[in-house]
Amino acid sequence: MAIEYNIERVNFLIVEDNAHMRNLVKVILNAFGVHNIAEAADGADAFKILRHFLADIIICDWVMQPLDGLGFVQMIRTGKDSPNPYVPVIMLTGYTEMNRVVEARDAGVNEFLAKPVSAKKIYSRIRAIIENNRPFIKTKTFFGPDRRRQNMANYRGSERRKAQTDIIAAQQVLHVDVVEKPGRG
């Protein structure tokens, strides 16, 4: 059996300055059955929306003005007035160089999605958040989802985390139902 997820009750916040891209993401989410979607054209407006909209997942562009996606994620994760520092964030961008991916990860992004987008790519990132919900890590210089995606049994480096870290449980994505579908043989 293949496992699919019914995400129609998941609350999404789309943060994208390009109205056409914002609408494309919204149409894709609507095709998945999602109806509760809030939209913002930049990080500053999105942060205001989060005060009264309980987003389960945020899909956020990187390059926006006046507050870009990276600054927005940092506000969510570390701002003293953040309504939900644990909300999962999918960073959506056309800039996919490795230093950008690392910078987004280090800001506290859960998943990274390169433009152009497709329904399949968006669903795969949502699925990754549901299935691989990483615990949050708090150190003096970082707060966000565990940056380690693999458990390396043969790792021989220093264990800085043991002395410097608080591990905090991850927030579960609410309103998701499992739907089992017959798998392909």
C-alpha positions in Angstrom: 0.0 0.0 0.0 1.2 3.5 -0.9 0.6 6.1 1.8 -0.8 9.4 0.8 -1.9 12.3 3.0 -5.1 14.2 3.0 -3.9 17.8 3.7 -7.2 19.6 3.0 -7.4 20.8 6.6 -3.8 22.0 6.8 -3.4 25.8 7.1 -0.9 27.3 4.7 0.7 30.7 4.5 2.1 31.6 1.1 4.7 34.4 1.3 5.7 35.5 -2.3 6.1 38.9 -3.8 5.2 37.8 -7.3 1.4 37.6 -7.6 1.5 35.1 -10.4 3.8 32.7 -8.5 1.7 33.2 -5.3 -1.4 32.3 -7.3 0.3 29.3 -8.9 1.2 27.9 -5.5 -2.3 28.6 -4.2 -3.9 26.8 -7.2 -1.6 23.8 -6.6 -2.6 23.7 -2.9 -6.3 24.0 -3.9 -5.8 21.0 -6.2 -4.7 19.0 -3.2 -8.0 20.1 -1.5 -6.5 22.8 0.7 -8.9 25.7 1.4 -7.4 27.6 4.3 -4.6 29.6 2.7 -3.4 33.0 3.8 -1.2 35.1 1.5 1.4 37.8 1.9 3.6 39.7 -0.5 6.6 40.0 1.8 8.0 38.8 5.1 6.8 41.9 7.1 3.2 41.4 6.1 3.5 37.6 6.6 4.7 38.2 10.2 1.7 40.4 10.9 -0.6 37.7 9.4 0.9 35.0 11.7 -0.4 36.9 14.7 -4.0 35.9 13.8 -3.6 33.0 11.3 -2.4 29.7 12.8 -0.3 28.4 9.9 0.6 24.8 9.9 3.1 25.2 7.0 4.6 28.3 5.4 5.8 28.4 1.8 8.1 31.4 1.5 10.0 33.0 -1.3 13.6 34.2 -0.6 13.9 37.4 -2.5 11.3 40.0 -1.4 11.3 43.6 -0.2 11.2 45.1 2.4 11.7 41.9 4.4 13.1 39.0 2.5 12.4 35.3 3.2 15.5 34.7 5.1 14.9 37.6 7.5 11.3 36.4 7.9 12.4 32.9 8.8 14.9 34.4 11.3 12.1 36.5 12.8 9.9 33.4 13.1 12.6 31.3 14.7 14.2 33.8 17.1 11.9 36.8 17.4 10.7 37.4 21.0 7.3 38.2 19.6 7.1 35.3 17.2 3.6 33.7 17.3 5.0 30.2 16.5 8.8 29.6 16.3 8.2 25.9 15.4 6.1 26.3 12.3 7.5 24.3 9.4 8.9 26.5 6.5 9.5 25.6 2.9 11.9 28.1 1.2 10.9 28.6 -2.4 13.6 30.2 -4.6 15.2 30.4 -8.0 18.6 30.7 -6.3 19.8 27.2 -5.7 23.6 27.5 -5.2 24.9 25.3 -2.3 25.8 28.4 -0.2 22.1 29.5 -0.5 20.8 26.1 0.6 23.2 26.1 3.6 22.2 29.7 4.5 18.5 28.8 4.4 19.1 25.7 6.5 21.1 27.7 9.0 18.3 30.3 9.3 15.9 27.5 10.3 14.2 26.4 7.1 12.8 22.9 7.1 12.7 22.3 3.3 14.2 24.0 0.3 12.3 24.1 -3.1 13.8 25.3 -6.3 11.7 27.2 -8.9 10.1 26.4 -11.2 7.6 24.7 -9.0 5.3 21.8 -9.8 2.6 20.0 -7.9 4.8 17.0 -7.5 7.7 19.0 -6.0 5.4 20.9 -3.6 3.8 17.7 -2.4 7.2 16.0 -1.9 8.3 18.9 0.4 5.0 18.7 2.4 5.4 15.0 2.7 9.0 15.4 3.9 7.8 17.7 6.7 5.0 15.2 7.7 7.2 12.1 7.5 10.6 13.5 8.7 9.6 16.0 11.3 13.0 16.8 12.8 13.3 17.9 16.4 14.3 21.5 17.1 17.7 22.3 18.3 18.6 25.3 20.5 22.2 26.5 20.9 23.7 30.0 21.6 23.8 30.6 17.8 21.0 28.6 16.3 17.4 27.7 16.8 15.5 25.6 14.3 15.0 22.1 13.0 17.9 19.7 13.4 20.2 20.5 10.5 21.4 16.9 10.5 19.3 14.9 8.0 21.2 11.6 8.5 22.2 9.6 11.5 25.8 8.6 10.7 26.7 5.7 12.9 30.3 5.9 11.9 30.7 9.7 12.6 34.1 10.3 14.2 34.0 14.1 14.6 33.6 16.1 17.8 30.2 15.9 19.6 29.7 19.7 20.2 25.9 19.2 20.4 26.1 17.1 23.6 27.5 20.0 25.6 25.9 23.0 23.9 22.4 22.0 22.9 18.9 21.7 24.1 16.8 19.3 22.0 13.2 20.3 21.8 10.4 18.2 20.3 9.2 19.3 16.9 5.7 20.6 16.2 3.6 18.1 14.5 1.8 19.2 11.3 -1.8 19.4 12.4 -4.9 18.3 10.4 -3.3 15.6 8.3 -5.1 12.3 7.6 -3.4 9.2 6.2 -5.0 7.7 3.1 -3.8 4.3 2.1 -4.0 3.7 -1.6 -3.3 0.4 -3.4 0.4 0.4 -4.5 1.7 -0.4 -7.9 2.9 -4.0 -8.0 
